[in-house]
Amino acid sequence: MDKLLTIIIVISAVFFIYNKIRSWRSKEALLKRIYQTKSSLSLGFFLTAFGANLLIYQRSMIDIVVGITFTILGFANVFYGYRASRHYITQLND
């Protein structure tokens, strides 16, 4: 389980950096927003996996508090990023 969470953390961090750079380089406003929402989704997966890693392999009370906070913020980022992504993708298809 530890290796799976570590792989998810690394892959989501790479996707976050990739989509953030793509959004900076994009000239069109709609594509810029699509890449920003994809980077928000990646950040949400990163925070959720990092928080779950802290909760599973806890060492102190601080790990529990930080893990819960990161997990909640990660779920919120994934939820709102997914909703925004669906919104902008449908605009791109029109």
WOHUWO-V589417 format. One record per backbone hydrogen bond with DSSP energy under -0.5 kcal/mol. NH is the residue of the N-H (numbers start at 1). CO is the residue of the C=O. E is the energy in kcal/mol with one decimal. If there is no record, write none. Layout:
# WOHUWO-V589417
nh: <NH/NH>
co: <CO/CO>
e: <E/E>
This chain:
# WOHUWO-V589417
nh: <5/6/7/8/9/10/11/12/13/14/15/16/17/18/19/20/21/22/23/24/25/26/32/33/34/35/36/37/38/39/40/41/42/43/44/45/46/47/48/49/50/51/52/53/54/55/56/57/58/58/64/65/66/67/68/69/70/71/72/73/74/75/76/77/78/79/80/81/82/83/84/85/86/87/88/89/90/91/92/93/94>
co: <1/2/3/4/5/6/7/8/9/10/11/12/13/14/15/16/17/18/19/20/21/22/28/29/30/31/32/33/34/35/36/37/38/39/40/41/42/43/44/45/46/47/48/49/50/51/52/53/55/56/60/61/62/63/64/65/66/67/68/69/70/71/72/73/74/75/76/77/78/79/80/81/82/83/84/85/86/87/88/89/90>
e: <-2.2/-1.9/-2.3/-2.3/-2.4/-2.3/-2.7/-2.4/-1.9/-2.2/-2.5/-2.2/-2.2/-2.6/-2.8/-2.2/-2.3/-2.2/-2.2/-1.8/-2.1/-1.2/-2.0/-2.1/-2.1/-2.4/-1.9/-2.2/-2.0/-2.1/-1.8/-2.1/-2.2/-2.3/-2.1/-2.3/-2.3/-2.7/-2.4/-2.5/-2.5/-2.6/-2.5/-2.2/-2.0/-2.1/-2.5/-2.1/-0.6/-0.6/-1.2/-2.2/-2.8/-2.4/-2.4/-2.2/-2.8/-2.3/-2.3/-2.5/-2.5/-2.4/-2.2/-2.3/-2.5/-2.6/-2.6/-2.2/-2.3/-2.0/-2.2/-2.4/-2.3/-1.8/-2.5/-2.4/-1.7/-1.2/-1.7/-1.6/-0.9>
